[in-house]
């Protein structure tokens, strides 16, 4: 279990200074609603995707959470300690302001399906953060009507679920497991948004991030596939998705390496 600083995952700078937390009441668990990151490379890529979504498409100051955790057990510094989150929500503006001011937000890098279960390492990472933060441990859904952070986290918080280590897949079993549903023209939703954001990070915001896999997204995917010598069919399968993550990770490392302090 290790803390990955903002500079190490290639974070963009916040648009302005943060508001500070008030008296901390506890820790709130969220999920990213993206396919669960299956490696450190995917965790780096996903947290960058989330930050770009929050800053560029939602117009927020920065990524909404204080921390993120991955199935690797890594803890990623987002807004970090002592800074107010923008993630908690509520039923009124007053509730939203109170919840963001008094609760620390941690996001699990996964959860595209309601029954997705975090790894034991991710749970231990959350427990470590909770130990440092103190106070209550709450699911995001305790503040507003939402499926976040999923049934597994809610049951674990309530003491109704023991998270066991995930099975280590052999090479033979990996071949049998689909990483995610193929993403293609005509699809809509958050998985398409993720693809659009990763393409924009490579090609300087050429796409509108609207979750609609239309003609422009298709053309961008085909161009990416041709550039990296993949089958140019416009379908984001495992190989294309993995290459998008790889290229974005290299880009993040390059930005970090040459960042002027």
Buried (B, 14 or more C-beta within 10 A) or exposed (E): EEBBEBEBBBBBEBEEEBBEBEEBBBBBBBBBBBBBBBBBBBBBBBBBBBBBBBBBBEEBBBBBBBBBBBBBBBBBBBBBEEBBBBBBBBEEEEBBBBBBBBBBBBBBBBBBEEEBBBBBBBBBBBBBBBEEBEBBBBBBBBBBEBBBBBBBBBBBBEEEBEBEEBEEEEEEEEEEEEBBEBBBBEBEEEBBBBBBBBBBBBEEEBBEBEBBBBEBBBEBBBBBBEEEEBEBEBBBBEEBBBBBBBBBBEBBBEBBEEEEE
